[in-house]
């Protein structure tokens, strides 16, 4: 039977995915207003880290009795390594996906990114040494089909850049890895502290990447411009602070397979945001895809509810 804790944590993961879903719209508006991808990347992590720093200080000030961390069940170096890999994976998702869009049509890039839904199930199966449940496999199949329809294309008859395909799939892999590790980070540490350290690692890593491909001094000077602050704060809030915190709280209490399935709601939110905010046209086929994704997300929970209610064996 589904406990209240599992349902609540699933809801938090769903909210995190919704936060990620509006990022493409914000990025598109920012680029339309003349901001470079490098500025957007650095601004997202910089302002996200500032927001989390404020939240960390606020929480520890109001709840000092929770400052003490429980005794760790793993060594310090292993805990630090997991936090580092998690933050790096989160950073690489953004970097790889943003750059894949410059090589591929957005519809194709989105379809490739959303391969994380089955990748996460495979990663969990390998880590746990057992096959995914039948309900999870059915849900992934439904979401996979829905993603192709919701993306607005099957990719046939289009010229596809192989490099763009590779980096989009790498982004999908890192997304699945990020969700997987978010559920396995040291549970004795407060969720807000874990979120801050993950964001800090992501910020350091994205700065290292930008240093290699661009002029870091010029980029940092530009993130303090008026437009950069507005878009940076929005991206930092919905792309770093909120989703990392929500995933840090929710994913340790549900399976990775279910977490990646829940994260598939990001695509319907992307389409809704593009329709409402950018007034983009969405075809009937895409709406069918959105409906299929929502059905795929709900399927494991509906089956669990039927089993616990005695409606099916």
Residue pairs with C-beta under 8 A, 6 or more apart in sequence:
1 304
1 308
2 301
2 304
2 305
2 308
5 253
6 253
6 254
8 250
9 249
9 250
9 251
9 253
9 254
10 250
10 254
10 258
10 262
10 301
11 250
12 246
12 247
12 249
12 250
13 246
13 247
13 250
13 251
13 254
13 259
13 262
13 263
14 262
14 265
14 297
15 242
15 246
16 242
16 243
16 244
16 246
16 247
16 250
16 263
17 243
17 262
17 263
17 264
17 265
17 266
17 269
18 265
18 266
18 269
19 238
19 239
19 242
19 243
19 246
20 238
20 239
20 243
20 263
20 266
20 269
21 265
21 266
21 267
21 268
21 269
21 270
21 272
21 273
22 238
22 269
22 270
22 273
23 235
23 238
23 239
24 106
24 270
24 273
24 274
25 270
25 273
25 274
25 277
25 278
26 231
26 234
26 235
26 238
27 40
27 98
27 235
28 274
28 278
29 231
29 277
29 278
30 40
30 227
30 231
30 235
31 37
31 40
33 227
33 231
34 227
35 227
35 228
35 231
36 219
36 222
37 98
37 99
37 102
38 210
38 213
38 214
38 219
39 219
39 222
39 223
39 228
40 98
40 231
40 232
40 235
41 94
41 95
41 98
41 206
41 210
42 206
42 207
42 210
42 219
42 220
42 223
43 223
43 228
43 229
43 231
43 232
43 235
43 236
44 94
44 232
44 235
44 236
44 239
44 240
45 91
45 199
45 202
45 203
45 206
45 207
45 236
45 240
46 203
46 223
46 232
46 236
47 229
47 232
47 233
47 235
47 236
47 237
47 240
48 199
48 203
48 235
48 236
48 237
48 239
48 240
48 241
48 244
49 196
49 199
49 200
49 203
49 236
49 240
50 236
51 233
51 236
51 237
51 240
51 241
52 192
52 195
52 196
52 199
52 240
52 241
52 244
52 245
53 196
55 192
55 196
55 241
55 245
56 192
56 193
56 196
59 66
59 190
59 192
60 66
60 67
66 190
69 188
69 189
69 190
69 193
70 188
71 188
72 79
72 186
72 188
72 189
73 186
73 187
73 188
74 186
79 185
79 186
79 189
82 181
82 184
82 185
82 186
83 185
83 186
83 194
83 197
83 198
83 201
84 201
85 177
85 181
86 178
86 181
86 182
86 185
86 198
86 201
87 197
87 198
87 199
87 200
87 201
87 202
87 204
87 205
88 201
88 202
88 205
89 174
89 175
89 177
89 178
89 181
90 174
90 178
90 198
90 199
90 202
90 244
91 201
91 202
91 203
91 205
91 206
91 209
92 170
92 171
92 174
92 205
93 171
93 174
93 175
93 178
94 206
94 239
95 206
95 209
96 167
96 168
96 170
96 171
96 174
97 109
97 113
97 168
97 171
99 167
100 109
100 112
100 113
100 164
100 167
100 168
100 171
101 109
102 164
103 161
103 163
103 164
103 167
104 112
104 160
104 161
104 164
104 165
104 168
105 153
105 158
107 151
107 152
107 153
108 151
108 153
108 155
108 158
108 160
108 164
108 165
108 168
109 164
109 168
110 147
110 150
110 151
110 267
110 270
111 147
111 148
111 151
111 153
111 155
112 165
112 168
112 169
112 171
112 172
113 168
113 171
113 172
113 175
114 143
114 147
114 151
114 172
114 264
114 266
114 267
115 169
115 172
116 172
116 173
116 175
116 176
116 179
116 260
116 263
117 140
117 143
117 144
117 147
117 260
117 261
117 263
117 264
118 140
118 144
118 260
119 172
119 173
119 175
119 176
119 260
120 176
120 179
120 180
120 256
120 257
120 259
120 260
120 261
120 263
121 132
121 136
121 137
121 140
121 256
121 257
121 260
121 261
122 132
123 176
123 177
123 180
123 256
124 132
124 180
124 255
124 256
124 257
125 131
125 132
125 257
127 180
127 256
132 140
132 257
133 257
133 300
135 299
135 300
135 303
135 304
136 257
136 258
136 261
136 300
138 299
139 261
139 296
139 297
139 299
139 300
140 261
140 296
141 296
142 292
142 293
142 295
142 296
142 299
143 261
143 264
143 292
143 293
143 296
143 297
145 289
145 292
146 288
146 289
146 290
146 291
146 292
146 293
146 294
146 295
146 296
147 264
147 267
147 289
147 293
148 154
148 289
149 285
149 286
149 288
149 289
149 292
150 267
150 268
150 271
150 286
150 289
150 290
150 292
150 293
151 267
151 286
151 289
152 282
152 283
152 285
152 286
175 263
176 260
179 247
179 251
179 256
179 259
179 260
179 263
180 256
180 259
180 260
182 198
182 244
182 247
182 248
182 251
182 252
182 259
183 251
183 252
183 253
183 254
183 255
183 256
183 259
184 252
185 194
185 198
185 248
185 252
186 194
187 252
191 245
191 248
191 249
192 245
192 248
194 248
195 241
195 244
195 245
195 248
198 244
198 248
199 240
199 241
199 244
202 240
207 216
210 216
210 219
222 228
223 229
223 232
247 259
250 259
251 259
254 262
258 300
261 296
261 297
261 300
262 297
264 293
264 296
264 297
265 293
265 294
265 297
267 290
267 293
268 290
268 293
268 294
271 282
271 286
271 290
272 290
274 280
274 282
275 281
275 282
303 312
306 312
307 313
